[in-house]
Amino acid sequence: MKFIIAIIKPFKLDEVREALGAIGVAGMTVSEVKGFGRQKGQTEIYRGAEYSTNMLPKVKIEVAAADDLAPKIVETIQQAASTESIGDGKVFVLDLGSATRIRTGETGDTAL
Amino acid sequence: MIRKILSGAGAMGTALFASTAAFAQEAAEAAEAAAPVANPGNNAWMMTATILVLLMILPGLALFYGGLTRSKNMLSTMTQVGGAACLAMLIWVMWGYTMAFGGDGSPFISNFSKMFLSGVTLESTAATFSDEVISEFVFISFQMTFAAITAALVLGATVERMKFSAAMLFTAIWLTIVYFPIAHMVWYDGGDTGISGLLFAMGALDFAGGTVVHINAGVSALVLAMFLGKRNGYPAEPMPPHSLTLTLVGTGLLWVGWFGFNAGSALEADGFAGLAMINTFVATAAGALTWMLMERFAGHKGSALGFASGVIAGLVAVTPAAGNSGPFGAIVLGIIASIIAYIAVAKLKPKLGYDDALDVFGIHGVAGIVGAIGTGIVYSPALGGPGDATEYVMGAQVTTQIIAVVIAIVWAAVGSVIAAFITKLVTGLRVTPEVESDGLDIGDHGERAYN
């Protein structure tokens, strides 16, 4: 099993969600996060006083998936979230040790 | 303000009564014998105008200032505005009104004959600029709101670090030694035989308080801010406004209330009030858009705060000119004041390094000075102003305006230093560094604005 973490631009969330739904991803966890990478921050100006904020708002998506589906998910997120400009985000894939469905106690791929 | 005797209205009245000569004779005798009676229409307008000025303070100025501070100082800022205004109201009826408008005294203050409003009755009246009168209680209330808002305006420079107790004590001393004398100097008309205020006697024009309210508040705010010192972390640490939404709500309330301030300063519902009204629309509109254009010229985006700042700059600039300018003179005044205030706030302040937190000097002081001096120009009948073509000389009027501005600046600065010094000795000025870091809402008032 793989655990996939994607950091994307907030306005791309709907497209990514729909694209993942289309390839059979049944669930995900979404959080609003802040961070920075190559895009750095943005500048705010109040009556001439400039403040550069070095953290930008992003959306983090977490998906647990079976090994065979994981590459497809990564590819789908990459395509759906891309605007071909800096700040589009990243996708990370981790090995997932176990998964348990709380309601039934099922484990492994059947719990996903 | 300038006294206008509307002889035309009197002549028309005489003509109407001329058909019955005997009745006219009786009426004239009766009028001479009886004390003047306030016209209910004018009274009603002045009561409305008075309440509009209160709207400028609470919630207008409180929201405008509050939104500009950090969220941990929202309640402190709003409470200081309200507290200073309330204290000013009480002091006004005790010794303020009599010092400013209590009758002949010296060119600097009236006298103390109307302490605690002694002698003011339902029948007593205050003169307007024609042969009309308004009830004295209405005049006292109207002028009271001016003292209240000016005291509250000053505290915008010192938010986020000045103690509530210090703000109250400073307000009491400052009103007594700065505001009441300046209001007297600019507005007290002793008539042909009495002793007018110093600047009034010079012929300085200040329709609704550009000098008394805005230059005075701006200069005093700068002095107090410098006396108090910078906020911890300023300017390295970001201190962005916590709610520009509330600031824009406050801006709108200030603009609406300003019609009471400016048009009400005609002291009756006449043509001068109408002129002040149209000017309060157009100068403000010009100021708002000009500030946003200045931001674009400086390479930035036109901003909501820029819009709000331009509204205030335009309003401040047109205050002394409200009934002393034609509409197009007012527009030019709004544009110029907005440009100069923008430069003062965005370019000059960072260079000079003082922490006038909400730009009371940068906007009220600077636009007030531009407006006060500019009033001498736009008053010109050749530019559409209401000046008397046979008497008006631009050079002389502008010189008078400049002298009046300088006197007001010096008086306000010296008085503010004294008031700040006494306050520092009695209560101390600043909150502790810990309270400043936690926010004055929790530290000074034991509450949070947002839970």
Interface residues (C-beta under 8 A of the other chain):
Chain A: E44 I45 Y46 R47 G48 A49 Y51 T53
Chain B: P235 P238 M239 P240 P241 E295 A298 H300 K301 S303 L305 G306 S309 Y342 V345 A346 K347 K349 P350 D359 G362
